[in-house]
Amino acid sequence: MKNRDLQAQFRARFQNWQLAEGKKIFFASDFHLGSYPLAKSRERELIIIEWLDSIKHEADALFLVGDIFDFWYEYRQAVPKGYTRFLGKVAEWADSNIPIAFFGGNHDMWMWDYFAEEMGIPVFYDCEVWQINQKKIYIGHGDGLGPGDYTYKFLKKVFRNPFLQWLFRSLHPDIGIGLARFWSSHSRATNAKKEEDVFKGEAQEWLYQYSKKVEQQAHHDYYIFGHRHLPLDLNLSENSQYINLGEWFKSYSFAEMSAKTVELKYFKKS
């Protein structure tokens, strides 16, 4: 089935989703699988699989909120090699009829129909709003939102340009993927220098400020984002909450939605 058809099915299903008794919904982002050094990526992949195994029995749905891969580009007849264990685990969940939604991030925005056709998993490219247990949830990766970061916002338009995507596809995968991985590692190194794991205060947290602006226009109970490599759980108002999912390099953080609340949690690897 094509991705757009699965998107429509998923949106319809989650317009008013009720959690099954004793079940939970899980949200995670920023695994950056495939980042260098590859030995560390493989170690991280095994930790993620351990986490997925630990929550499967109580999972009612899983939201993967972007930058799951450090780079992903779908050629017509090829996808980046690697991630075998993770892809197998996600396929296992899909075959168990656990709904999974995948959000493209700034590192893996070039996903099209592979996940939909192979595993029945829809990929979303922009923020979505769903109602779960009578709670309205605003969810997206978070890149390019809020004030500032004009250089990236320009680059995002370039990366999403269909003609430029077509030009990139004309490169042999060995060249295209090699260039992209170099760019990705350079981008991550640059961001690391910005101390992105330091809380800047609410006034300087641009995704928090973006959520606050959206909240002024329409109420949402929860705003859930990735992208910002820092776990955050902040109140926007008395009945609205901003959560950033953090990353899986150091924090191993994720969000868990039960019948009563959404909480930021941390996986303790064995």
Backbone hydrogen bonds in HBPLUS format (Angstrom, degrees):
<---DONOR---> <-ACCEPTOR-->    atom                        ^
c    i                          cat <-CA-CA->   ^        H-A-AA   ^      H-
h    n   atom  resd res      DA  || num        DHA   H-A  angle D-A-AA Bond
n    s   type  num  typ     dist DA aas  dist angle  dist       angle   num
A0005-ASP N   A0002-LYS O   3.16 MM   3  5.49 127.0  2.45 104.1 116.9     1
A0006-LEU N   A0002-LYS O   3.18 MM   4  6.56 157.1  2.24 152.3 158.9     2
A0007-GLN N   A0003-ASN O   2.82 MM   4  6.08 153.9  1.89 155.4 163.7     3
A0008-ALA N   A0004-ARG O   3.19 MM   4  6.36 160.1  2.23 140.0 143.9     4
A0009-GLN N   A0005-ASP O   3.09 MM   4  6.38 156.8  2.14 144.7 151.0     5
A0010-PHE N   A0006-LEU O   2.87 MM   4  6.04 161.9  1.90 152.3 157.0     6
A0011-ARG N   A0007-GLN O   2.89 MM   4  6.12 164.8  1.91 156.8 160.7     7
A0012-ALA N   A0008-ALA O   3.06 MM   4  6.20 161.3  2.09 145.7 150.8     8
A0013-ARG N   A0009-GLN O   2.98 MM   4  6.17 154.5  2.04 145.3 152.6     9
A0014-PHE N   A0010-PHE O   2.97 MM   4  6.17 149.7  2.06 150.3 157.8    10
A0015-GLN N   A0012-ALA O   3.45 MM   3  5.38 167.4  2.46 103.1 104.2    11
A0131-GLN N   A0014-PHE O   3.26 MM 117  6.32 145.8  2.39 157.8 167.2    12
A0017-TRP N   A0131-GLN O   2.88 MM 114  6.28 144.6  2.00 164.3 157.4    13
A0133-ASN N   A0017-TRP O   2.69 MM 116  6.09 164.2  1.72 171.5 175.8    14
A0023-LYS N   A0020-ALA O   2.98 MM   3  5.36 158.5  2.03 138.7 137.2    15
A0024-LYS N   A0058-GLU O   2.73 MM  34  5.91 147.3  1.83 166.4 177.7    16
A0060-ASP N   A0024-LYS O   2.64 MM  36  5.42 164.9  1.66 161.9 159.4    17
A0025-ILE N   A0257-MET O   2.96 MM 232  4.99 155.0  2.02 137.0 145.1    18
A0257-MET N   A0025-ILE O   2.76 MM 232  4.99 172.2  1.76 158.4 160.6    19
A0026-PHE N   A0061-ALA O   3.16 MM  35  6.51 163.9  2.18 148.3 150.0    20
A0063-PHE N   A0026-PHE O   2.82 MM  37  6.18 162.3  1.85 158.6 164.8    21
A0027-PHE N   A0255-ALA O   2.93 MM 228  5.01 155.2  1.99 146.9 147.7    22
A0255-ALA N   A0027-PHE O   2.92 MM 228  5.01 163.6  1.94 144.2 149.7    23
A0028-ALA N   A0063-PHE O   3.04 MM  35  6.52 155.4  2.10 165.6 173.0    24
A0065-VAL N   A0028-ALA O   2.72 MM  37  5.90 164.2  1.74 156.5 159.6    25
A0030-ASP N   A0066-GLY O   2.96 MM  36  6.18 171.1  1.97 167.1 166.9    26
A0248-TRP N   A0030-ASP O   3.28 MM 218  6.41 146.1  2.40 156.5 147.0    27
A0032-HIS N   A0067-ASP O   2.96 MM  35  5.62 162.6  1.99 150.0 153.8    28
A0035-SER N   A0032-HIS O   3.28 MM   3  5.94 148.7  2.39 138.7 137.2    29
A0033-LEU N   A0068-ILE O   2.92 MM  35  6.19 172.9  1.92 139.1 137.2    30
A0070-ASP N   A0033-LEU O   2.82 MM  37  5.39 171.1  1.83 140.5 138.1    31
A0040-LYS N   A0037-PRO O   3.04 MM   3  5.57 128.5  2.32 111.2 123.0    32
A0041-SER N   A0037-PRO O   3.21 MM   4  6.60 150.5  2.30 144.4 153.2    33
A0042-ARG N   A0038-LEU O   2.92 MM   4  6.18 156.3  1.97 151.7 156.6    34
A0043-GLU N   A0039-ALA O   3.09 MM   4  6.31 154.1  2.16 140.2 147.2    35
A0044-ARG N   A0040-LYS O   2.90 MM   4  6.14 155.1  1.96 145.9 152.7    36
A0045-GLU N   A0041-SER O   2.83 MM   4  6.06 151.8  1.90 147.0 155.4    37
A0046-LEU N   A0042-ARG O   3.09 MM   4  6.37 154.0  2.16 147.0 152.3    38
A0047-ILE N   A0043-GLU O   3.16 MM   4  6.48 147.5  2.27 141.8 150.6    39
A0048-ILE N   A0044-ARG O   2.95 MM   4  6.24 156.8  2.00 152.3 158.4    40
A0049-ILE N   A0045-GLU O   3.00 MM   4  6.29 155.4  2.07 147.2 153.7    41
A0050-GLU N   A0046-LEU O   2.98 MM   4  6.17 151.8  2.06 139.7 147.6    42
A0051-TRP N   A0047-ILE O   2.95 MM   4  6.27 152.9  2.03 146.6 153.9    43
A0052-LEU N   A0048-ILE O   2.86 MM   4  6.18 161.4  1.89 151.7 156.6    44
A0053-ASP N   A0049-ILE O   2.89 MM   4  6.10 158.6  1.93 150.4 155.9    45
A0054-SER N   A0050-GLU O   3.06 MM   4  6.24 144.0  2.19 139.6 149.3    46
A0054-SER N   A0051-TRP O   3.03 MM   3  5.04 119.4  2.41  94.5 110.1    47
A0055-ILE N   A0051-TRP O   3.18 MM   4  6.47 131.6  2.43 147.1 158.9    48
A0056-LYS N   A0052-LEU O   3.11 MM   4  5.94 128.9  2.38 146.2 157.0    49
A0058-GLU N   A0055-ILE O   3.07 MM   3  5.73 150.9  2.16 119.6 127.4    50
A0059-ALA N   A0056-LYS O   3.24 MM   3  5.10 165.4  2.26 104.2 108.6    51
A0062-LEU N   A0099-PRO O   2.91 MM  37  6.37 151.0  1.99 154.7 164.1    52
A0101-ALA N   A0062-LEU O   2.94 MM  39  6.45 155.8  2.00 158.3 166.1    53
A0064-LEU N   A0101-ALA O   2.85 MM  37  6.15 170.1  1.86 171.9 172.8    54
A0103-PHE N   A0064-LEU O   2.77 MM  39  6.11 155.8  1.83 170.2 174.4    55
A0074-GLU N   A0110-TRP O   3.38 MM  36  6.57 146.2  2.50 165.8 170.7    56
A0075-TYR N   A0078-ALA O   2.85 MM   3  4.93 143.1  1.99 159.7 166.0    57
A0087-LEU N   A0083-TYR O   2.83 MM   4  5.97 174.8  1.83 168.6 170.1    58
A0088-GLY N   A0084-THR O   2.95 MM   4  6.05 156.4  2.01 144.4 151.4    59
A0089-LYS N   A0085-ARG O   3.01 MM   4  6.18 151.7  2.09 141.7 149.0    60
A0090-VAL N   A0086-PHE O   2.92 MM   4  6.21 161.4  1.96 157.1 161.9    61
A0091-ALA N   A0087-LEU O   2.93 MM   4  6.09 157.4  1.98 146.7 153.2    62
A0092-GLU N   A0088-GLY O   2.96 MM   4  6.16 147.6  2.07 140.1 149.0    63
A0093-TRP N   A0089-LYS O   3.05 MM   4  6.41 153.1  2.12 146.7 152.9    64
A0094-ALA N   A0090-VAL O   2.95 MM   4  6.26 162.2  1.98 150.4 155.4    65
A0095-ASP N   A0091-ALA O   2.82 MM   4  6.03 156.3  1.88 150.1 156.6    66
A0096-SER N   A0092-GLU O   3.06 MM   4  6.25 123.7  2.39 133.2 147.5    67
A0096-SER N   A0093-TRP O   2.97 MM   3  4.99 135.9  2.17  96.2 109.5    68
A0098-ILE N   A0093-TRP O   3.23 MM   5  5.67 165.0  2.25 148.8 149.2    69
A0097-ASN N   A0094-ALA O   2.99 MM   3  5.15 154.3  2.06 110.9 113.6    70
A0102-PHE N   A0122-PRO O   3.07 MM  20  6.20 164.3  2.09 164.1 166.8    71
A0124-PHE N   A0102-PHE O   2.74 MM  22  6.21 155.3  1.80 156.6 165.3    72
A0104-GLY N   A0124-PHE O   2.88 MM  20  6.19 163.8  1.91 169.3 174.1    73
A0117-GLU N   A0113-ASP O   2.81 MM   4  5.87 169.2  1.82 159.7 162.1    74
A0118-GLU N   A0114-TYR O   2.89 MM   4  5.85 162.6  1.92 153.7 159.0    75
A0119-MET N   A0115-PHE O   2.93 MM   4  5.41 153.1  2.00 132.9 141.0    76
A0121-ILE N   A0115-PHE O   3.24 MM   6  5.36 178.6  2.24 117.5 117.0    77
A0120-GLY N   A0116-ALA O   2.97 MM   4  4.33 133.7  2.19 110.9 119.5    78
A0128-GLU N   A0139-ILE O   2.84 MM  11  5.44 159.5  1.88 159.1 164.2    79
A0139-ILE N   A0128-GLU O   2.89 MM  11  5.44 173.3  1.89 166.7 169.0    80
A0130-TRP N   A0137-ILE O   2.95 MM   7  5.32 154.7  2.02 148.8 154.1    81
A0137-ILE N   A0130-TRP O   2.74 MM   7  5.32 173.5  1.75 167.2 169.6    82
A0132-ILE N   A0135-LYS O   2.83 MM   3  5.18 154.0  1.90 152.1 150.8    83
A0135-LYS N   A0132-ILE O   2.88 MM   3  5.18 152.5  1.96 109.7 118.9    84
A0221-ASP N   A0136-LYS O   2.82 MM  85  5.21 126.2  2.11 130.2 146.6    85
A0222-TYR N   A0136-LYS O   3.19 MM  86  6.59 156.8  2.25 156.0 158.0    86
A0138-TYR N   A0222-TYR O   2.83 MM  84  6.16 170.5  1.84 159.8 161.6    87
A0224-ILE N   A0138-TYR O   2.82 MM  86  6.23 163.3  1.84 163.8 169.6    88
A0140-GLY N   A0224-ILE O   3.19 MM  84  6.71 153.0  2.27 162.6 169.1    89
A0226-GLY N   A0141-HIS O   2.95 MM  85  4.76 147.8  2.05 117.6 127.9    90
A0153-LYS N   A0149-ASP O   3.12 MM   4  6.39 162.2  2.15 150.8 156.3    91
A0154-PHE N   A0150-TYR O   3.02 MM   4  6.16 150.0  2.11 141.9 148.6    92
A0155-LEU N   A0151-THR O   2.98 MM   4  6.30 160.3  2.02 147.7 153.6    93
A0156-LYS N   A0152-TYR O   2.73 MM   4  5.97 153.3  1.80 157.6 165.0    94
A0157-LYS N   A0153-LYS O   3.34 MM   4  6.57 151.7  2.43 136.6 142.1    95
A0158-VAL N   A0154-PHE O   3.13 MM   4  6.51 150.5  2.22 145.0 153.7    96
A0158-VAL N   A0155-LEU O   3.04 MM   3  4.91 113.8  2.50  90.9 107.3    97
A0159-PHE N   A0155-LEU O   2.78 MM   4  6.07 165.4  1.80 159.6 162.5    98
A0160-ARG N   A0156-LYS O   2.98 MM   4  6.09 139.3  2.15 141.0 151.3    99
A0161-ASN N   A0158-VAL O   3.13 MM   3  5.25 160.0  2.17 106.3 112.5   100
A0165-GLN N   A0161-ASN O   2.92 MM   4  6.16 153.0  1.99 156.9 165.8   101
A0166-TRP N   A0162-PRO O   2.95 MM   4  6.15 150.0  2.04 142.1 150.0   102
A0167-LEU N   A0163-PHE O   2.96 MM   4  6.32 150.0  2.06 144.5 152.8   103
A0168-PHE N   A0164-LEU O   2.99 MM   4  6.24 154.9  2.06 144.4 150.6   104
A0169-ARG N   A0165-GLN O   3.02 MM   4  6.28 151.4  2.10 144.2 151.9   105
A0170-SER N   A0167-LEU O   3.08 MM   3  5.23 137.8  2.27  98.0 110.0   106
A0171-LEU N   A0168-PHE O   2.99 MM   3  5.56 158.5  2.04 114.1 120.9   107
A0175-ILE N   A0172-HIS O   2.87 MM   3  5.38 126.8  2.16 114.7 128.3   108
A0176-GLY N   A0172-HIS O   2.86 MM   4  6.04 169.5  1.87 160.5 163.1   109
A0177-ILE N   A0173-PRO O   2.85 MM   4  5.55 163.8  1.88 142.6 148.0   110
A0178-GLY N   A0174-ASP O   3.31 MM   4  5.94 144.6  2.44 118.5 128.3   111
A0179-LEU N   A0175-ILE O   2.91 MM   4  6.11 165.1  1.93 156.4 159.5   112
A0180-ALA N   A0176-GLY O   2.99 MM   4  6.16 161.7  2.03 147.2 152.8   113
A0181-ARG N   A0177-ILE O   2.92 MM   4  6.03 156.8  1.97 147.9 153.4   114
A0182-PHE N   A0178-GLY O   3.11 MM   4  6.31 151.9  2.20 144.1 151.5   115
A0183-TRP N   A0179-LEU O   2.98 MM   4  6.28 160.8  2.02 150.9 156.0   116
A0184-SER N   A0180-ALA O   2.83 MM   4  6.01 158.5  1.87 147.8 154.3   117
A0185-SER N   A0181-ARG O   2.99 MM   4  6.10 163.9  2.01 145.7 149.1   118
A0186-HIS N   A0182-PHE O   3.02 MM   4  6.20 153.9  2.09 146.0 153.5   119
A0187-SER N   A0183-TRP O   2.87 MM   4  6.09 158.4  1.92 152.0 157.9   120
A0188-ARG N   A0184-SER O   2.99 MM   4  6.24 159.9  2.03 150.9 155.8   121
A0189-ALA N   A0185-SER O   3.01 MM   4  6.13 155.8  2.07 142.6 149.3   122
A0190-THR N   A0186-HIS O   2.98 MM   4  6.17 154.8  2.04 147.8 154.5   123
A0191-ASN N   A0187-SER O   3.01 MM   4  6.26 158.7  2.06 147.4 153.0   124
A0192-ALA N   A0188-ARG O   2.92 MM   4  6.11 147.3  2.03 144.1 153.2   125
A0193-LYS N   A0189-ALA O   3.32 MM   4  6.60 142.8  2.47 139.6 147.3   126
A0193-LYS N   A0190-THR O   3.20 MM   3  5.38 129.4  2.47  98.5 110.6   127
A0194-LYS N   A0191-ASN O   2.94 MM   3  5.16 146.0  2.05 103.7 114.4   128
A0195-GLU N   A0192-ALA O   3.21 MM   3  5.59 157.5  2.26 115.4 116.4   129
A0198-VAL N   A0195-GLU O   3.12 MM   3  5.74 148.1  2.23 126.2 125.6   130
A0204-GLN N   A0201-GLY O   2.91 MM   3  5.51 143.4  2.05 118.2 128.3   131
A0205-GLU N   A0201-GLY O   3.09 MM   4  6.23 120.9  2.46 148.3 163.1   132
A0205-GLU N   A0202-GLU O   3.34 MM   3  5.16 150.3  2.43  95.8 104.2   133
A0208-TYR N   A0205-GLU O   3.11 MM   3  5.35 121.4  2.47 102.6 117.2   134
A0209-GLN N   A0205-GLU O   2.96 MM   4  6.30 155.5  2.02 151.4 159.2   135
A0210-TYR N   A0206-TRP O   2.86 MM   4  6.02 148.6  1.96 138.1 147.0   136
A0211-SER N   A0207-LEU O   2.97 MM   4  6.12 159.5  2.02 141.4 146.4   137
A0212-LYS N   A0208-TYR O   2.94 MM   4  6.19 152.4  2.02 146.2 154.2   138
A0213-LYS N   A0209-GLN O   3.04 MM   4  6.28 149.9  2.13 143.4 150.7   139
A0214-VAL N   A0210-TYR O   3.00 MM   4  6.34 160.2  2.04 153.1 158.2   140
A0215-GLU N   A0211-SER O   2.85 MM   4  6.00 157.7  1.90 149.1 155.8   141
A0216-GLN N   A0212-LYS O   3.16 MM   4  6.39 137.0  2.35 136.4 146.2   142
A0216-GLN N   A0213-LYS O   3.22 MM   3  5.24 130.4  2.48  94.8 107.3   143
A0217-GLN N   A0214-VAL O   2.91 MM   3  5.26 140.3  2.07 105.3 117.2   144
A0218-ALA N   A0214-VAL O   2.94 MM   4  6.27 152.3  2.02 154.6 163.5   145
A0241-GLN N   A0221-ASP O   2.96 MM  20  6.22 152.5  2.04 135.1 142.3   146
A0223-TYR N   A0241-GLN O   2.84 MM  18  6.25 147.1  1.95 160.3 168.1   147
A0243-ILE N   A0223-TYR O   2.78 MM  20  6.03 166.7  1.80 175.0 178.4   148
A0225-PHE N   A0243-ILE O   3.03 MM  18  6.47 160.8  2.07 161.4 167.6   149
A0245-LEU N   A0225-PHE O   2.90 MM  20  6.23 162.8  1.93 161.0 165.4   150
A0228-ARG N   A0226-GLY O   2.73 MM   2  5.67 145.7  1.84 106.6  95.9   151
A0230-LEU N   A0228-ARG O   2.66 MM   2  5.55 143.6  1.78 105.0  95.0   152
A0232-LEU N   A0244-ASN O   3.11 MM  12  4.84 160.5  2.15 127.3 131.5   153
A0244-ASN N   A0232-LEU O   2.81 MM  12  4.84 158.3  1.86 133.0 139.6   154
A0234-LEU N   A0242-TYR O   2.83 MM   8  5.13 162.1  1.86 155.4 159.5   155
A0242-TYR N   A0234-LEU O   2.70 MM   8  5.13 176.5  1.70 170.0 170.2   156
A0236-LEU N   A0240-SER O   2.84 MM   4  5.27 161.7  1.87 136.3 140.7   157
A0237-SER N   A0240-SER O   3.27 MM   3  5.07 158.3  2.32 136.4 132.9   158
A0252-TYR N   A0247-GLU O   3.00 MM   5  5.99 125.7  2.31 136.6 150.8   159
A0267-PHE N   A0252-TYR O   2.80 MM  15  5.48 170.4  1.81 162.7 163.6   160
A0254-PHE N   A0265-LYS O   2.93 MM  11  5.42 155.2  1.99 145.6 149.9   161
A0265-LYS N   A0254-PHE O   2.71 MM  11  5.42 175.9  1.71 170.8 171.9   162
A0256-GLU N   A0263-GLU O   2.83 MM   7  5.33 155.6  1.89 151.5 159.6   163
A0263-GLU N   A0256-GLU O   2.93 MM   7  5.33 163.1  1.96 142.5 145.7   164
A0258-SER N   A0261-THR O   2.89 MM   3  5.52 159.5  1.93 168.4 173.3   165
